[in-house]
Amino acid sequence: MIYARIKAFVERLAPELVCERCVTDRLGVSAERTLGVVLHELAAQSEFERQIGPCALCGESTQAIRCKGR
Ligand SMILES: [Zn+2]
C-alpha cells in the first residue's frame, strides 16, 4: 500500500525534511494526486508536519514533509 510505503519512507528520514519530488522519485509514485492525498493525511497526524524547507536528499527548498517523532 502506497500510504504505508510513504509513511515508512518519511519516518526513516526523520527528523529530516524530504520534498514531494524526492518521495515521488524514490518510491515511484506515479500519480501526483495520490501523493498529495497521502501527504495531506500524514500531515493531519501530530507526528508529521509539512513545511517549506531544504530537502535532506536533494537540498532544494520546497514543499516538504517530515516526521517529528523519535
Ligand atoms: Zn528532495
N, CA, C, O and the ligand as a Tripos MOL2 file, in Angstrom:
@<TRIPOS>MOLECULE
protein
  281   279    71     0     0
PROTEIN
NO_CHARGES

@<TRIPOS>ATOM
      1 N           0.8460   -1.1960    0.0000 N.3       1 MET1
      2 CA          0.0000    0.0000    0.0000 C.3       1 MET1
      3 C           0.8810    1.2450    0.0000 C.2       1 MET1
      4 O           1.8310    1.3650    0.7730 O.2       1 MET1
      5 N           0.5350    2.1550   -0.8830 N.am      2 ILE2
      6 CA          1.3900    3.3170   -1.0810 C.3       2 ILE2
      7 C           1.4390    4.2040    0.1600 C.2       2 ILE2
      8 O           2.4670    4.8170    0.4490 O.2       2 ILE2
      9 N           0.3480    4.2710    0.8800 N.am      3 TYR3
     10 CA          0.3160    5.0960    2.0830 C.3       3 TYR3
     11 C           1.3680    4.6250    3.0950 C.2       3 TYR3
     12 O           2.1130    5.4300    3.6530 O.2       3 TYR3
     13 N           1.4130    3.3160    3.3160 N.am      4 ALA4
     14 CA          2.3540    2.7400    4.2750 C.3       4 ALA4
     15 C           3.7970    2.9390    3.8100 C.2       4 ALA4
     16 O           4.6880    3.1840    4.6230 O.2       4 ALA4
     17 N           4.0190    2.8340    2.5060 N.am      5 ARG5
     18 CA          5.3730    2.9930    1.9750 C.3       5 ARG5
     19 C           5.8640    4.4300    2.1490 C.2       5 ARG5
     20 O           7.0120    4.6600    2.5330 O.2       5 ARG5
     21 N           4.9930    5.3870    1.8670 N.am      6 ILE6
     22 CA          5.3750    6.7950    2.0050 C.3       6 ILE6
     23 C           5.6150    7.1310    3.4760 C.2       6 ILE6
     24 O           6.5680    7.8300    3.8180 O.2       6 ILE6
     25 N           4.7370    6.6240    4.3330 N.am      7 LYS7
     26 CA          4.8640    6.8740    5.7640 C.3       7 LYS7
     27 C           6.1980    6.3120    6.2740 C.2       7 LYS7
     28 O           6.9250    6.9960    6.9940 O.2       7 LYS7
     29 N           6.5110    5.0880    5.9070 N.am      8 ALA8
     30 CA          7.7550    4.4530    6.3440 C.3       8 ALA8
     31 C           8.9660    5.2080    5.8160 C.2       8 ALA8
     32 O           9.9710    5.3500    6.5120 O.2       8 ALA8
     33 N           8.8670    5.6880    4.5930 N.am      9 PHE9
     34 CA          9.9660    6.4240    3.9690 C.3       9 PHE9
     35 C          10.2490    7.7190    4.7200 C.2       9 PHE9
     36 O          11.4030    8.0370    5.0060 O.2       9 PHE9
     37 N           9.2040    8.4590    5.0340 N.am     10 VAL10
     38 CA          9.3640    9.7310    5.7490 C.3      10 VAL10
     39 C           9.8710    9.4720    7.1650 C.2      10 VAL10
     40 O          10.6940   10.2250    7.6850 O.2      10 VAL10
     41 N           9.3770    8.4110    7.7810 N.am     11 GLU11
     42 CA          9.8060    8.0660    9.1400 C.3      11 GLU11
     43 C          11.2850    7.6920    9.1750 C.2      11 GLU11
     44 O          11.9930    8.0110   10.1300 O.2      11 GLU11
     45 N          11.7400    7.0150    8.1310 N.am     12 ARG12
     46 CA         13.1330    6.5740    8.0780 C.3      12 ARG12
     47 C          14.0720    7.7820    8.0100 C.2      12 ARG12
     48 O          15.1960    7.7350    8.5090 O.2      12 ARG12
     49 N          13.6010    8.8490    7.3940 N.am     13 LEU13
     50 CA         14.4290   10.0410    7.2340 C.3      13 LEU13
     51 C          14.3000   11.0140    8.4080 C.2      13 LEU13
     52 O          15.0150   12.0140    8.4720 O.2      13 LEU13
     53 N          13.3940   10.7200    9.3270 N.am     14 ALA14
     54 CA         13.1370   11.6120   10.4580 C.3      14 ALA14
     55 C          14.4160   11.9050   11.2390 C.2      14 ALA14
     56 O          15.2530   11.0170   11.4020 O.2      14 ALA14
     57 N          14.5810   13.1450   11.7290 N.am     15 PRO15
     58 CA         13.6420   14.2700   11.6180 C.3      15 PRO15
     59 C          13.9130   15.1610   10.4050 C.2      15 PRO15
     60 O          13.5060   16.3230   10.3780 O.2      15 PRO15
     61 N          14.6050   14.6100    9.4000 N.am     16 GLU16
     62 CA         14.9250   15.4060    8.2240 C.3      16 GLU16
     63 C          13.6920   15.6170    7.3410 C.2      16 GLU16
     64 O          12.7740   14.7970    7.3120 O.2      16 GLU16
     65 N          13.7050   16.7380    6.6300 N.am     17 LEU17
     66 CA         12.6470   17.0190    5.6680 C.3      17 LEU17
     67 C          12.9170   16.2700    4.3740 C.2      17 LEU17
     68 O          14.0700   16.0780    3.9870 O.2      17 LEU17
     69 N          11.8720   15.8560    3.7220 N.am     18 VAL18
     70 CA         12.0190   15.2910    2.3890 C.3      18 VAL18
     71 C          10.9520   15.9240    1.5010 C.2      18 VAL18
     72 O           9.7860   16.0190    1.8830 O.2      18 VAL18
     73 N          11.3690   16.3530    0.3130 N.am     19 CYS19
     74 CA         10.4300   17.0630   -0.5510 C.3      19 CYS19
     75 C           9.5450   16.0960   -1.3180 C.2      19 CYS19
     76 O           9.8250   14.9010   -1.4140 O.2      19 CYS19
     77 N           8.4760   16.6440   -1.8550 N.am     20 GLU20
     78 CA          7.5000   15.8030   -2.5310 C.3      20 GLU20
     79 C           8.0860   15.1240   -3.7610 C.2      20 GLU20
     80 O           7.7260   13.9930   -4.0880 O.2      20 GLU20
     81 N           8.9830   15.8170   -4.4340 N.am     21 ARG21
     82 CA          9.5550   15.2210   -5.6410 C.3      21 ARG21
     83 C          10.4540   14.0360   -5.3100 C.2      21 ARG21
     84 O          10.4790   13.0480   -6.0450 O.2      21 ARG21
     85 N          11.1900   14.1320   -4.2090 N.am     22 CYS22
     86 CA         12.0420   13.0110   -3.8130 C.3      22 CYS22
     87 C          11.2070   11.8030   -3.4070 C.2      22 CYS22
     88 O          11.5570   10.6640   -3.7150 O.2      22 CYS22
     89 N          10.1070   12.0590   -2.7160 N.am     23 VAL23
     90 CA          9.2120   10.9590   -2.3740 C.3      23 VAL23
     91 C           8.7280   10.2900   -3.6530 C.2      23 VAL23
     92 O           8.7020    9.0640   -3.7580 O.2      23 VAL23
     93 N           8.3470   11.1150   -4.6240 N.am     24 THR24
     94 CA          7.8680   10.5960   -5.8910 C.3      24 THR24
     95 C           8.9520    9.7820   -6.5870 C.2      24 THR24
     96 O           8.7030    8.6720   -7.0570 O.2      24 THR24
     97 N          10.1620   10.3470   -6.6480 N.am     25 ASP25
     98 CA         11.2660    9.6770   -7.3290 C.3      25 ASP25
     99 C          11.6600    8.3720   -6.6580 C.2      25 ASP25
    100 O          11.7850    7.3370   -7.3130 O.2      25 ASP25
    101 N          11.8520    8.4270   -5.3590 N.am     26 ARG26
    102 CA         12.3530    7.2600   -4.6310 C.3      26 ARG26
    103 C          11.3570    6.1180   -4.5700 C.2      26 ARG26
    104 O          11.7360    4.9480   -4.6080 O.2      26 ARG26
    105 N          10.0910    6.4620   -4.4760 N.am     27 LEU27
    106 CA          9.0820    5.4260   -4.3070 C.3      27 LEU27
    107 C           8.3370    5.1050   -5.5950 C.2      27 LEU27
    108 O           7.5270    4.1790   -5.6390 O.2      27 LEU27
    109 N           8.6140    5.8670   -6.6300 N.am     28 GLY28
    110 CA          7.9530    5.6020   -7.8960 C.3      28 GLY28
    111 C           6.4550    5.8180   -7.8460 C.2      28 GLY28
    112 O           5.6820    5.0700   -8.4440 O.2      28 GLY28
    113 N           6.0540    6.8590   -7.1190 N.am     29 VAL29
    114 CA          4.6260    7.2010   -7.0630 C.3      29 VAL29
    115 C           4.2570    7.8410   -8.3970 C.2      29 VAL29
    116 O           4.7430    8.9220   -8.7280 O.2      29 VAL29
    117 N           3.4150    7.1830   -9.1450 N.am     30 SER30
    118 CA          3.1160    7.6700  -10.4850 C.3      30 SER30
    119 C           2.1110    8.8070  -10.4790 C.2      30 SER30
    120 O           2.2530    9.7720  -11.2300 O.2      30 SER30
    121 N           1.1030    8.6970   -9.6400 N.am     31 ALA31
    122 CA          0.0610    9.7150   -9.6360 C.3      31 ALA31
    123 C           0.3520   10.7840   -8.5930 C.2      31 ALA31
    124 O           0.3760   10.5120   -7.3930 O.2      31 ALA31
    125 N           0.5700   11.9960   -9.0680 N.am     32 GLU32
    126 CA          0.8770   13.0860   -8.1500 C.3      32 GLU32
    127 C          -0.2980   13.3650   -7.2190 C.2      32 GLU32
    128 O          -0.1200   13.7880   -6.0770 O.2      32 GLU32
    129 N          -1.4780   13.1230   -7.7230 N.am     33 ARG33
    130 CA         -2.6790   13.3550   -6.9200 C.3      33 ARG33
    131 C          -2.6940   12.4050   -5.7230 C.2      33 ARG33
    132 O          -3.0820   12.7850   -4.6190 O.2      33 ARG33
    133 N          -2.2660   11.1670   -5.9600 N.am     34 THR34
    134 CA         -2.1940   10.1870   -4.8750 C.3      34 THR34
    135 C          -1.2240   10.6430   -3.8100 C.2      34 THR34
    136 O          -1.5140   10.5660   -2.6160 O.2      34 THR34
    137 N          -0.0720   11.1180   -4.2440 N.am     35 LEU35
    138 CA          0.9360   11.6020   -3.3070 C.3      35 LEU35
    139 C           0.3750   12.7480   -2.4670 C.2      35 LEU35
    140 O           0.5590   12.7910   -1.2510 O.2      35 LEU35
    141 N          -0.3050   13.6640   -3.1290 N.am     36 GLY36
    142 CA         -0.8800   14.8090   -2.4280 C.3      36 GLY36
    143 C          -1.8510   14.3790   -1.3520 C.2      36 GLY36
    144 O          -1.8630   14.9300   -0.2510 O.2      36 GLY36
    145 N          -2.6640   13.3920   -1.6770 N.am     37 VAL37
    146 CA         -3.6520   12.8940   -0.7170 C.3      37 VAL37
    147 C          -2.9570   12.2530    0.4740 C.2      37 VAL37
    148 O          -3.3360   12.4910    1.6210 O.2      37 VAL37
    149 N          -1.9450   11.4430    0.2050 N.am     38 VAL38
    150 CA         -1.2240   10.7510    1.2780 C.3      38 VAL38
    151 C          -0.5080   11.7520    2.1750 C.2      38 VAL38
    152 O          -0.5630   11.6410    3.4000 O.2      38 VAL38
    153 N           0.1660   12.7330    1.5680 N.am     39 LEU39
    154 CA          0.8910   13.7220    2.3620 C.3      39 LEU39
    155 C          -0.0700   14.5410    3.2100 C.2      39 LEU39
    156 O           0.2420   14.9190    4.3400 O.2      39 LEU39
    157 N          -1.2410   14.8090    2.6500 N.am     40 HIS40
    158 CA         -2.2580   15.5480    3.3870 C.3      40 HIS40
    159 C          -2.6990   14.7450    4.6110 C.2      40 HIS40
    160 O          -2.8700   15.2950    5.6990 O.2      40 HIS40
    161 N          -2.8790   13.4390    4.4170 N.am     41 GLU41
    162 CA         -3.2970   12.5720    5.5230 C.3      41 GLU41
    163 C          -2.2110   12.4730    6.5840 C.2      41 GLU41
    164 O          -2.4960   12.5030    7.7810 O.2      41 GLU41
    165 N          -0.9650   12.3540    6.1370 N.am     42 LEU42
    166 CA          0.1470   12.2720    7.0850 C.3      42 LEU42
    167 C           0.2440   13.5540    7.9090 C.2      42 LEU42
    168 O           0.4510   13.5220    9.1220 O.2      42 LEU42
    169 N           0.0890   14.6780    7.2170 N.am     43 ALA43
    170 CA          0.2330   15.9720    7.8810 C.3      43 ALA43
    171 C          -0.8470   16.1770    8.9370 C.2      43 ALA43
    172 O          -0.6910   16.9920    9.8470 O.2      43 ALA43
    173 N          -1.9410   15.4320    8.8100 N.am     44 ALA44
    174 CA         -3.0290   15.5460    9.7800 C.3      44 ALA44
    175 C          -2.6730   14.8400   11.0810 C.2      44 ALA44
    176 O          -3.3210   15.0460   12.1080 O.2      44 ALA44
    177 N          -1.6380   14.0070   11.0290 N.am     45 GLN45
    178 CA         -1.1980   13.3180   12.2400 C.3      45 GLN45
    179 C          -0.1680   14.1800   12.9610 C.2      45 GLN45
    180 O           0.6120   14.9000   12.3380 O.2      45 GLN45
    181 N          -0.1860   14.0870   14.2940 N.am     46 SER46
    182 CA          0.6260   15.0150   15.0790 C.3      46 SER46
    183 C           2.1250   14.8130   14.8890 C.2      46 SER46
    184 O           2.8980   15.7550   15.0620 O.2      46 SER46
    185 N           2.5480   13.6010   14.5380 N.am     47 GLU47
    186 CA          4.0000   13.3810   14.4320 C.3      47 GLU47
    187 C           4.5720   13.7880   13.0750 C.2      47 GLU47
    188 O           5.7840   13.7300   12.8640 O.2      47 GLU47
    189 N           3.6900   14.2020   12.1550 N.am     48 PHE48
    190 CA          4.1730   14.6590   10.8560 C.3      48 PHE48
    191 C           3.8300   16.1250   10.6560 C.2      48 PHE48
    192 O           2.8370   16.6140   11.1950 O.2      48 PHE48
    193 N           4.6460   16.8260    9.8850 N.am     49 GLU49
    194 CA          4.2980   18.1960    9.5350 C.3      49 GLU49
    195 C           4.8490   18.5250    8.1600 C.2      49 GLU49
    196 O           5.9150   18.0530    7.7670 O.2      49 GLU49
    197 N           4.1050   19.3380    7.4450 N.am     50 ARG50
    198 CA          4.5350   19.8070    6.1280 C.3      50 ARG50
    199 C           5.0650   21.2110    6.2980 C.2      50 ARG50
    200 O           4.4750   22.0240    7.0100 O.2      50 ARG50
    201 N           6.1650   21.4940    5.6530 N.am     51 GLN51
    202 CA          6.6970   22.8400    5.6990 C.3      51 GLN51
    203 C           7.6250   23.0730    4.5140 C.2      51 GLN51
    204 O           8.0880   22.1330    3.8670 O.2      51 GLN51
    205 N           7.8860   24.3560    4.2490 N.am     52 ILE52
    206 CA          8.8400   24.6940    3.2070 C.3      52 ILE52
    207 C          10.2300   24.6250    3.8170 C.2      52 ILE52
    208 O          10.4870   25.2390    4.8520 O.2      52 ILE52
    209 N          11.1070   23.8990    3.1960 N.am     53 GLY53
    210 CA         12.4430   23.8090    3.7580 C.3      53 GLY53
    211 C          13.3630   23.0090    2.8610 C.2      53 GLY53
    212 O          12.9320   22.4360    1.8600 O.2      53 GLY53
    213 N          14.6460   22.9750    3.2290 N.am     54 PRO54
    214 CA         15.6160   22.2380    2.4250 C.3      54 PRO54
    215 C          15.4330   20.7210    2.5780 C.2      54 PRO54
    216 O          15.4300   20.1910    3.6890 O.2      54 PRO54
    217 N          15.2850   20.0590    1.4710 N.am     55 CYS55
    218 CA         15.1120   18.6090    1.4500 C.3      55 CYS55
    219 C          16.4310   17.9260    1.8110 C.2      55 CYS55
    220 O          17.4950   18.3350    1.3460 O.2      55 CYS55
    221 N          16.3560   16.8820    2.6430 N.am     56 ALA56
    222 CA         17.5570   16.1710    3.0890 C.3      56 ALA56
    223 C          18.2240   15.4210    1.9310 C.2      56 ALA56
    224 O          19.4170   15.1250    1.9880 O.2      56 ALA56
    225 N          17.4780   15.1250    0.9150 N.am     57 LEU57
    226 CA         18.0090   14.3100   -0.1820 C.3      57 LEU57
    227 C          18.5220   15.1430   -1.3510 C.2      57 LEU57
    228 O          19.5890   14.8530   -1.8920 O.2      57 LEU57
    229 N          17.7790   16.1730   -1.7470 N.am     58 CYS58
    230 CA         18.1950   16.9460   -2.9210 C.3      58 CYS58
    231 C          18.6250   18.3710   -2.5590 C.2      58 CYS58
    232 O          19.1980   19.0690   -3.3950 O.2      58 CYS58
    233 N          18.3560   18.8100   -1.3230 N.am     59 GLY59
    234 CA         18.8180   20.1150   -0.8810 C.3      59 GLY59
    235 C          17.9790   21.2890   -1.3420 C.2      59 GLY59
    236 O          18.2860   22.4390   -1.0260 O.2      59 GLY59
    237 N          16.9260   21.0090   -2.0850 N.am     60 GLU60
    238 CA         16.0830   22.0810   -2.5970 C.3      60 GLU60
    239 C          15.1160   22.5690   -1.5210 C.2      60 GLU60
    240 O          14.5430   21.7640   -0.7860 O.2      60 GLU60
    241 N          14.9370   23.8720   -1.4300 N.am     61 SER61
    242 CA         13.9540   24.4120   -0.5030 C.3      61 SER61
    243 C          12.6050   24.4790   -1.1910 C.2      61 SER61
    244 O          12.3610   25.3390   -2.0370 O.2      61 SER61
    245 N          11.7530   23.5750   -0.8210 N.am     62 THR62
    246 CA         10.4510   23.4900   -1.4620 C.3      62 THR62
    247 C           9.4720   22.8600   -0.4800 C.2      62 THR62
    248 O           9.8290   22.6000    0.6690 O.2      62 THR62
    249 N           8.2560   22.6150   -0.9160 N.am     63 GLN63
    250 CA          7.2500   21.9880   -0.0520 C.3      63 GLN63
    251 C           7.7330   20.5870    0.3330 C.2      63 GLN63
    252 O           7.9760   19.7380   -0.5240 O.2      63 GLN63
    253 N           7.8610   20.3750    1.6220 N.am     64 ALA64
    254 CA          8.4110   19.1100    2.0990 C.3      64 ALA64
    255 C           7.6260   18.6230    3.3000 C.2      64 ALA64
    256 O           6.7720   19.3300    3.8370 O.2      64 ALA64
    257 N           7.9310   17.4010    3.7120 N.am     65 ILE65
    258 CA          7.2610   16.8270    4.8790 C.3      65 ILE65
    259 C           8.3050   16.1490    5.7470 C.2      65 ILE65
    260 O           9.3270   15.6720    5.2530 O.2      65 ILE65
    261 N           8.0410   16.1120    7.0370 N.am     66 ARG66
    262 CA          8.9660   15.4030    7.9240 C.3      66 ARG66
    263 C           8.2090   14.7610    9.0660 C.2      66 ARG66
    264 O           7.0740   15.1240    9.3720 O.2      66 ARG66
    265 N           8.8630   13.8020    9.6850 N.am     67 CYS67
    266 CA          8.3240   13.1450   10.8690 C.3      67 CYS67
    267 C           9.0550   13.7180   12.0670 C.2      67 CYS67
    268 O          10.2850   13.6860   12.1270 O.2      67 CYS67
    269 N           8.2870   14.2520   13.0370 N.am     68 LYS68
    270 CA          8.8900   14.9130   14.1820 C.3      68 LYS68
    271 C           9.2530   13.9140   15.2880 C.2      68 LYS68
    272 O          10.0630   14.2040   16.1690 O.2      68 LYS68
    273 N           8.6430   12.7550   15.2180 N.am     69 GLY69
    274 CA          8.7710   11.7730   16.2890 C.3      69 GLY69
    275 C          10.1660   11.2410   16.5340 C.2      69 GLY69
    276 O          11.1190   11.6850   15.8940 O.2      69 GLY69
    277 N          10.2950   10.3290   17.4190 N.am     70 ARG70
    278 CA         11.5510    9.6830   17.8440 C.3      70 ARG70
    279 C          12.3320   10.5740   18.7870 C.2      70 ARG70
    280 O          13.4100   10.1950   19.2440 O.2      70 ARG70
    281 ZN         14.1760   16.4550   -2.4430 Zn       71 ZN71
@<TRIPOS>BOND
     1     1     2 1
     2     2     3 1
     3     3     4 2
     4     3     5 am
     5     5     6 1
     6     6     7 1
     7     7     8 2
     8     7     9 am
     9     9    10 1
    10    10    11 1
    11    11    12 2
    12    11    13 am
    13    13    14 1
    14    14    15 1
    15    15    16 2
    16    15    17 am
    17    17    18 1
    18    18    19 1
    19    19    20 2
    20    19    21 am
    21    21    22 1
    22    22    23 1
    23    23    24 2
    24    23    25 am
    25    25    26 1
    26    26    27 1
    27    27    28 2
    28    27    29 am
    29    29    30 1
    30    30    31 1
    31    31    32 2
    32    31    33 am
    33    33    34 1
    34    34    35 1
    35    35    36 2
    36    35    37 am
    37    37    38 1
    38    38    39 1
    39    39    40 2
    40    39    41 am
    41    41    42 1
    42    42    43 1
    43    43    44 2
    44    43    45 am
    45    45    46 1
    46    46    47 1
    47    47    48 2
    48    47    49 am
    49    49    50 1
    50    50    51 1
    51    51    52 2
    52    51    53 am
    53    53    54 1
    54    54    55 1
    55    55    56 2
    56    55    57 am
    57    57    58 1
    58    58    59 1
    59    59    60 2
    60    59    61 am
    61    61    62 1
    62    62    63 1
    63    63    64 2
    64    63    65 am
    65    65    66 1
    66    66    67 1
    67    67    68 2
    68    67    69 am
    69    69    70 1
    70    70    71 1
    71    71    72 2
    72    71    73 am
    73    73    74 1
    74    74    75 1
    75    75    76 2
    76    75    77 am
    77    77    78 1
    78    78    79 1
    79    79    80 2
    80    79    81 am
    81    81    82 1
    82    82    83 1
    83    83    84 2
    84    83    85 am
    85    85    86 1
    86    86    87 1
    87    87    88 2
    88    87    89 am
    89    89    90 1
    90    90    91 1
    91    91    92 2
    92    91    93 am
    93    93    94 1
    94    94    95 1
    95    95    96 2
    96    95    97 am
    97    97    98 1
    98    98    99 1
    99    99   100 2
   100    99   101 am
   101   101   102 1
   102   102   103 1
   103   103   104 2
   104   103   105 am
   105   105   106 1
   106   106   107 1
   107   107   108 2
   108   107   109 am
   109   109   110 1
   110   110   111 1
   111   111   112 2
   112   111   113 am
   113   113   114 1
   114   114   115 1
   115   115   116 2
   116   115   117 am
   117   117   118 1
   118   118   119 1
   119   119   120 2
   120   119   121 am
   121   121   122 1
   122   122   123 1
   123   123   124 2
   124   123   125 am
   125   125   126 1
   126   126   127 1
   127   127   128 2
   128   127   129 am
   129   129   130 1
   130   130   131 1
   131   131   132 2
   132   131   133 am
   133   133   134 1
   134   134   135 1
   135   135   136 2
   136   135   137 am
   137   137   138 1
   138   138   139 1
   139   139   140 2
   140   139   141 am
   141   141   142 1
   142   142   143 1
   143   143   144 2
   144   143   145 am
   145   145   146 1
   146   146   147 1
   147   147   148 2
   148   147   149 am
   149   149   150 1
   150   150   151 1
   151   151   152 2
   152   151   153 am
   153   153   154 1
   154   154   155 1
   155   155   156 2
   156   155   157 am
   157   157   158 1
   158   158   159 1
   159   159   160 2
   160   159   161 am
   161   161   162 1
   162   162   163 1
   163   163   164 2
   164   163   165 am
   165   165   166 1
   166   166   167 1
   167   167   168 2
   168   167   169 am
   169   169   170 1
   170   170   171 1
   171   171   172 2
   172   171   173 am
   173   173   174 1
   174   174   175 1
   175   175   176 2
   176   175   177 am
   177   177   178 1
   178   178   179 1
   179   179   180 2
   180   179   181 am
   181   181   182 1
   182   182   183 1
   183   183   184 2
   184   183   185 am
   185   185   186 1
   186   186   187 1
   187   187   188 2
   188   187   189 am
   189   189   190 1
   190   190   191 1
   191   191   192 2
   192   191   193 am
   193   193   194 1
   194   194   195 1
   195   195   196 2
   196   195   197 am
   197   197   198 1
   198   198   199 1
   199   199   200 2
   200   199   201 am
   201   201   202 1
   202   202   203 1
   203   203   204 2
   204   203   205 am
   205   205   206 1
   206   206   207 1
   207   207   208 2
   208   207   209 am
   209   209   210 1
   210   210   211 1
   211   211   212 2
   212   211   213 am
   213   213   214 1
   214   214   215 1
   215   215   216 2
   216   215   217 am
   217   217   218 1
   218   218   219 1
   219   219   220 2
   220   219   221 am
   221   221   222 1
   222   222   223 1
   223   223   224 2
   224   223   225 am
   225   225   226 1
   226   226   227 1
   227   227   228 2
   228   227   229 am
   229   229   230 1
   230   230   231 1
   231   231   232 2
   232   231   233 am
   233   233   234 1
   234   234   235 1
   235   235   236 2
   236   235   237 am
   237   237   238 1
   238   238   239 1
   239   239   240 2
   240   239   241 am
   241   241   242 1
   242   242   243 1
   243   243   244 2
   244   243   245 am
   245   245   246 1
   246   246   247 1
   247   247   248 2
   248   247   249 am
   249   249   250 1
   250   250   251 1
   251   251   252 2
   252   251   253 am
   253   253   254 1
   254   254   255 1
   255   255   256 2
   256   255   257 am
   257   257   258 1
   258   258   259 1
   259   259   260 2
   260   259   261 am
   261   261   262 1
   262   262   263 1
   263   263   264 2
   264   263   265 am
   265   265   266 1
   266   266   267 1
   267   267   268 2
   268   267   269 am
   269   269   270 1
   270   270   271 1
   271   271   272 2
   272   271   273 am
   273   273   274 1
   274   274   275 1
   275   275   276 2
   276   275   277 am
   277   277   278 1
   278   278   279 1
   279   279   280 2
@<TRIPOS>SUBSTRUCTURE
     1 MET1         2 RESIDUE 1 A MET
     2 ILE2         6 RESIDUE 1 A ILE
     3 TYR3        10 RESIDUE 1 A TYR
     4 ALA4        14 RESIDUE 1 A ALA
     5 ARG5        18 RESIDUE 1 A ARG
     6 ILE6        22 RESIDUE 1 A ILE
     7 LYS7        26 RESIDUE 1 A LYS
     8 ALA8        30 RESIDUE 1 A ALA
     9 PHE9        34 RESIDUE 1 A PHE
    10 VAL10       38 RESIDUE 1 A VAL
    11 GLU11       42 RESIDUE 1 A GLU
    12 ARG12       46 RESIDUE 1 A ARG
    13 LEU13       50 RESIDUE 1 A LEU
    14 ALA14       54 RESIDUE 1 A ALA
    15 PRO15       58 RESIDUE 1 A PRO
    16 GLU16       62 RESIDUE 1 A GLU
    17 LEU17       66 RESIDUE 1 A LEU
    18 VAL18       70 RESIDUE 1 A VAL
    19 CYS19       74 RESIDUE 1 A CYS
    20 GLU20       78 RESIDUE 1 A GLU
    21 ARG21       82 RESIDUE 1 A ARG
    22 CYS22       86 RESIDUE 1 A CYS
    23 VAL23       90 RESIDUE 1 A VAL
    24 THR24       94 RESIDUE 1 A THR
    25 ASP25       98 RESIDUE 1 A ASP
    26 ARG26      102 RESIDUE 1 A ARG
    27 LEU27      106 RESIDUE 1 A LEU
    28 GLY28      110 RESIDUE 1 A GLY
    29 VAL29      114 RESIDUE 1 A VAL
    30 SER30      118 RESIDUE 1 A SER
    31 ALA31      122 RESIDUE 1 A ALA
    32 GLU32      126 RESIDUE 1 A GLU
    33 ARG33      130 RESIDUE 1 A ARG
    34 THR34      134 RESIDUE 1 A THR
    35 LEU35      138 RESIDUE 1 A LEU
    36 GLY36      142 RESIDUE 1 A GLY
    37 VAL37      146 RESIDUE 1 A VAL
    38 VAL38      150 RESIDUE 1 A VAL
    39 LEU39      154 RESIDUE 1 A LEU
    40 HIS40      158 RESIDUE 1 A HIS
    41 GLU41      162 RESIDUE 1 A GLU
    42 LEU42      166 RESIDUE 1 A LEU
    43 ALA43      170 RESIDUE 1 A ALA
    44 ALA44      174 RESIDUE 1 A ALA
    45 GLN45      178 RESIDUE 1 A GLN
    46 SER46      182 RESIDUE 1 A SER
    47 GLU47      186 RESIDUE 1 A GLU
    48 PHE48      190 RESIDUE 1 A PHE
    49 GLU49      194 RESIDUE 1 A GLU
    50 ARG50      198 RESIDUE 1 A ARG
    51 GLN51      202 RESIDUE 1 A GLN
    52 ILE52      206 RESIDUE 1 A ILE
    53 GLY53      210 RESIDUE 1 A GLY
    54 PRO54      214 RESIDUE 1 A PRO
    55 CYS55      218 RESIDUE 1 A CYS
    56 ALA56      222 RESIDUE 1 A ALA
    57 LEU57      226 RESIDUE 1 A LEU
    58 CYS58      230 RESIDUE 1 A CYS
    59 GLY59      234 RESIDUE 1 A GLY
    60 GLU60      238 RESIDUE 1 A GLU
    61 SER61      242 RESIDUE 1 A SER
    62 THR62      246 RESIDUE 1 A THR
    63 GLN63      250 RESIDUE 1 A GLN
    64 ALA64      254 RESIDUE 1 A ALA
    65 ILE65      258 RESIDUE 1 A ILE
    66 ARG66      262 RESIDUE 1 A ARG
    67 CYS67      266 RESIDUE 1 A CYS
    68 LYS68      270 RESIDUE 1 A LYS
    69 GLY69      274 RESIDUE 1 A GLY
    70 ARG70      278 RESIDUE 1 A ARG
    71 ZN71       281 GROUP 0 **** ****
